[in-house]
């Protein structure tokens, strides 16, 4: 059995959260109450909890000369998954914080990446590596 990741985070409401994760990203819905909801996020468990205190974004990250919001979360995907998610985001009119692009072109760790915000202003990154053996190199 592989290890699965669990991440709990703040959202403004359940309905817009389900719209983003279930409808747009097509994540399977898990358990749900009036105050939180779980999703199968590419085999990992996300728990979205309603909060009135959503933190402002901080673009303190600088990766390959691109400012990125910290903190953020996301998933490393296969190329086909990455392209499918990109098309779904575009189809639903989601604005890219960082448009789909290649990072570290021709170098170790070359990857496609894109950043978006969910409906509660949580930054997500999706990426796929040219060579998955280089994820930690």
Secondary structure, DSSP 8 states (H G I E B T S, - for coil): -----EEEEEES-HHHHHIIIIIIS--EEEEE-SSEEEEEETTEEEEEEE-S--------EEETTEEE-SS-EEEE--HHHHHHHHHHHHHTT--EEEEEEEESTTSTT-EEEEEEE-TTS-EEEEEEESSGGGTT-
